[in-house]
């Protein structure tokens, strides 16, 4: 199987380069190889490589910046995805795409299922939903994974930001009224690869699936967990967990509104693959082990 991977340098793309190797011949492309804002260039790359599967790990993910630059966000998250979907339909390739919990407004008091109606609160969520809609409208064979609070050892993410600030800050305010499941890119890549294999074996139907670690927390509790874990592993930090103050979203203004509930119900995917998703703390501990103890970087807990 020839696999074209887009977004090779991102948090998820790095992990997918590793997990996809056993199931196919992987051609990874990054921003320097193809600009997703240029649909002609994207079509040229697709026609040149003629993949059996397109794995799209590229996205415009600057949530707050998207409010001021909706056109670019739409070009990458919606128009480029539509181009991929149309090509996949015409070439009978499988399209694997990664979406977000931010397609929901967070108003429910339970985890969101695939059957719940999306209602994004910000431009980023709206453009990601437009990408999903383009895939469904195209009629191509696709696996769409909605993911939650992704992080990795590399790149810009919440754990990296908290631990960077913890080195010099003696106190910190973190939002405590937004709930979700911190999910490692390593876990997402591993499960997505399993799903692709099962699809090719005709034991997993195409469609939209929720993919996130088990359990949930809020940003404030996650920050405390990270700092406590780093200190326990010998990190030299100025910040202690009890100096991380809980604040409300309204007291921490941002350009983009975030859902208060980002919990995703992963039952459909778990049942389809015959697995149980591991708790978010397991991968958080693995992340901290690698960061501060030089652990095995093939890491993260499997589902």
KELOSE-679454 format. One line per 8 residues: number of its first residue (from 1); for each residue y, x, z of C-alpha. Coordinates in nm, 2 decimals, decimal comma, padded with zeros to 4 digits. Layout:
% residues N
NUM = Y:X:Z; ...
END
This chain:
% residues 303
1 = 00,00:00,00:00,00; 00,34:00,13:-00,10; 00,60:00,06:00,17; 00,97:00,09:00,13; 01,14:00,13:00,47; 01,52:00,07:00,48; 01,72:00,19:00,78; 01,52:00,51:00,84
9 = 01,77:00,67:01,08; 01,81:00,37:01,31; 01,64:00,31:01,65; 01,38:00,09:01,49; 01,36:00,28:01,16; 01,26:00,61:01,34; 00,97:00,43:01,52; 00,86:00,25:01,21
17 = 00,83:00,58:01,02; 00,56:00,68:01,27; 00,38:00,35:01,31; 00,36:00,26:00,94; 00,21:00,58:00,82; -00,16:00,48:00,90; -00,13:00,16:00,69; 00,04:00,28:00,38
25 = 00,25:00,53:00,18; 00,59:00,51:00,33; 00,92:00,59:00,15; 01,20:00,59:00,41; 01,55:00,53:00,29; 01,88:00,56:00,49; 02,24:00,49:00,44; 02,29:00,81:00,23
33 = 02,00:00,70:00,00; 02,11:00,34:-00,07; 02,43:00,15:00,04; 02,33:-00,20:00,13; 02,68:-00,32:00,05; 02,61:-00,23:-00,31; 02,36:-00,48:-00,45; 02,32:-00,30:-00,78
41 = 02,22:00,02:-00,60; 01,98:-00,17:-00,38; 01,81:-00,33:-00,68; 01,79:00,01:-00,85; 01,62:00,15:-00,54; 01,37:-00,14:-00,54; 01,29:-00,12:-00,91; 01,25:00,26:-00,88
49 = 01,01:00,25:-00,59; 00,83:-00,08:-00,67; 00,70:-00,13:-00,32; 00,41:-00,36:-00,22; 00,60:-00,42:00,11; 00,97:-00,39:00,20; 01,04:-00,33:00,56; 01,40:-00,39:00,64
57 = 01,51:-00,22:00,96; 01,87:-00,18:00,84; 02,15:-00,40:00,97; 02,51:-00,42:01,07; 02,47:-00,43:01,45; 02,82:-00,37:01,58; 02,85:-00,71:01,74; 03,22:-00,69:01,85
65 = 03,33:-00,51:01,54; 03,18:-00,78:01,32; 03,44:-01,02:01,45; 03,71:-00,82:01,28; 03,49:-00,72:00,98; 03,29:-01,03:00,89; 03,28:-00,94:00,52; 03,09:-00,61:00,57
73 = 02,86:-00,77:00,83; 02,78:-01,05:00,58; 02,72:-00,80:00,30; 02,46:-00,61:00,50; 02,30:-00,88:00,71; 02,30:-01,17:00,46; 02,37:-01,07:00,10; 02,15:-00,76:00,10
81 = 01,87:-00,95:00,26; 01,90:-01,22:-00,01; 01,87:-00,95:-00,27; 01,56:-00,81:-00,10; 01,41:-01,16:-00,07; 01,47:-01,24:-00,44; 01,32:-00,91:-00,54; 01,02:-00,97:-00,31
89 = 00,97:-01,31:-00,46; 00,98:-01,18:-00,82; 00,75:-00,88:-00,75; 00,52:-01,06:-00,51; 00,60:-00,80:-00,24; 00,59:-00,87:00,13; 00,93:-00,86:00,30; 00,93:-00,76:00,67
97 = 01,27:-00,83:00,83; 01,41:-00,80:01,18; 01,65:-01,05:01,32; 01,80:-01,12:01,66; 01,81:-01,34:01,97; 02,18:-01,39:01,89; 02,10:-01,66:01,63; 02,08:-01,89:01,94
105 = 02,37:-02,00:02,15; 02,20:-01,95:02,49; 02,26:-02,30:02,61; 01,89:-02,38:02,69; 01,75:-02,31:03,04; 01,42:-02,18:02,90; 01,30:-01,92:02,65; 01,37:-02,01:02,29
113 = 01,08:-02,09:02,06; 01,07:-02,05:01,68; 01,11:-02,43:01,66; 01,44:-02,44:01,84; 01,75:-02,49:01,62; 01,97:-02,17:01,59; 02,34:-02,20:01,67; 02,50:-01,85:01,68
121 = 02,81:-01,79:01,89; 02,94:-01,49:01,70; 02,98:-01,34:01,35; 02,69:-01,10:01,40; 02,45:-01,38:01,49; 02,58:-01,60:01,21; 02,53:-01,33:00,95; 02,18:-01,25:01,08
129 = 02,09:-01,62:01,06; 02,23:-01,63:00,70; 01,99:-01,35:00,62; 01,70:-01,55:00,77; 01,80:-01,85:00,57; 01,82:-01,65:00,25; 01,46:-01,53:00,30; 01,33:-01,88:00,36
137 = 01,52:-02,03:00,07; 01,38:-01,76:-00,17; 01,02:-01,86:-00,11; 00,91:-01,50:-00,08; 00,62:-01,40:00,14; 00,79:-01,27:00,46; 00,74:-01,18:00,82; 01,07:-01,23:01,01
145 = 01,08:-01,09:01,37; 01,35:-01,20:01,61; 01,39:-00,93:01,87; 01,58:-00,90:02,20; 01,79:-00,62:02,35; 01,63:-00,33:02,16; 01,67:00,03:02,28; 01,52:00,37:02,21
153 = 01,56:00,73:02,31; 01,78:00,78:02,00; 02,10:00,60:01,90; 02,36:00,38:02,07; 02,21:00,13:02,31; 02,26:-00,01:02,66; 02,04:00,24:02,85; 02,20:00,53:02,69
161 = 02,55:00,40:02,77; 02,46:00,32:03,13; 02,30:00,66:03,20; 02,59:00,85:03,02; 02,84:00,68:03,24; 02,62:00,72:03,55; 02,67:01,10:03,52; 03,04:01,09:03,60
169 = 03,12:00,74:03,73; 03,08:00,65:04,10; 03,10:00,28:04,04; 03,04:00,05:03,75; 03,08:-00,32:03,66; 02,80:-00,48:03,46; 02,76:-00,84:03,34; 02,51:-01,04:03,55
177 = 02,50:-01,38:03,38; 02,34:-01,29:03,05; 01,96:-01,29:03,05; 01,71:-01,14:02,81; 01,41:-00,90:02,77; 01,49:-00,53:02,72; 01,25:-00,43:02,44; 01,18:-00,08:02,32
185 = 01,20:-00,01:01,95; 00,86:00,16:01,99; 00,71:-00,17:02,10; 00,87:-00,36:01,82; 00,75:-00,11:01,56; 00,40:-00,11:01,69; 00,36:-00,48:01,70; 00,53:-00,53:01,36
193 = 00,29:-00,28:01,21; -00,01:-00,47:01,36; 00,13:-00,79:01,22; 00,16:-00,64:00,87; -00,20:-00,53:00,88; -00,31:-00,87:01,00; -00,11:-01,04:00,73; -00,28:-00,83:00,46
201 = -00,61:-00,92:00,61; -00,51:-01,28:00,57; -00,54:-01,35:00,94; -00,16:-01,39:01,01; 00,05:-01,64:00,82; 00,39:-01,55:00,69; 00,69:-01,69:00,89; 00,93:-01,64:01,17
209 = 00,81:-01,49:01,49; 00,97:-01,39:01,82; 00,89:-01,04:01,93; 01,01:-00,91:02,27; 00,88:-00,75:02,58; 00,74:-00,97:02,86; 00,95:-01,10:03,14; 01,32:-01,10:03,16
217 = 01,62:-00,97:03,35; 02,00:-00,95:03,32; 02,22:-00,66:03,22; 02,33:-00,59:03,58; 01,97:-00,58:03,71; 01,86:-00,37:03,41; 02,14:-00,12:03,48; 02,04:-00,09:03,84
225 = 01,67:-00,04:03,74; 01,77:00,24:03,50; 01,99:00,42:03,75; 01,73:00,39:04,03; 01,46:00,51:03,79; 01,66:00,81:03,67; 01,74:00,92:04,03; 01,38:00,89:04,13
233 = 01,29:01,12:03,84; 01,54:01,39:03,96; 01,84:01,31:03,75; 02,18:01,42:03,88; 02,40:01,12:03,87; 02,73:01,03:04,03; 02,63:00,67:04,04; 02,39:00,49:04,27
241 = 02,24:00,15:04,21; 02,43:-00,01:04,50; 02,76:00,09:04,34; 02,69:-00,11:04,03; 02,88:-00,43:04,07; 02,78:-00,77:03,92; 03,05:-00,94:03,72; 03,06:-01,26:03,51
249 = 03,10:-01,26:03,13; 03,44:-01,42:03,17; 03,56:-01,13:03,37; 03,44:-00,88:03,11; 03,61:-00,99:02,79; 03,47:-00,89:02,46; 03,56:-00,97:02,10; 03,23:-01,15:02,04
257 = 03,08:-01,42:02,26; 02,73:-01,35:02,38; 02,46:-01,61:02,47; 02,39:-01,64:02,84; 02,02:-01,70:02,77; 01,86:-01,46:02,52; 01,50:-01,51:02,63; 01,25:-01,55:02,35
265 = 00,92:-01,73:02,38; 00,67:-01,49:02,22; 00,36:-01,72:02,25; 00,32:-01,78:01,88; 00,30:-01,41:01,79; 00,09:-01,33:02,10; -00,16:-01,60:02,01; -00,17:-01,50:01,64
273 = -00,24:-01,14:01,72; -00,46:-01,21:02,02; -00,25:-01,00:02,27; -00,03:-01,03:02,57; 00,31:-00,87:02,57; 00,36:-00,61:02,84; 00,64:-00,65:03,10; 00,98:-00,50:03,00
281 = 00,96:-00,27:03,30; 00,66:-00,08:03,16; 00,85:00,05:02,85; 01,16:00,11:03,06; 00,96:00,34:03,29; 00,81:00,51:02,98; 01,16:00,56:02,84; 01,28:00,71:03,17
289 = 00,97:00,94:03,19; 01,05:01,08:02,84; 01,42:01,12:02,91; 01,39:01,29:03,25; 01,03:01,43:03,27; 00,96:01,53:02,91; 00,68:01,28:02,86; 00,48:01,21:02,55
297 = 00,72:01,07:02,29; 00,46:00,86:02,13; 00,51:00,65:02,43; 00,58:00,32:02,49; 00,34:00,07:02,62; 00,16:-00,14:02,37; 00,15:-00,52:02,40
END
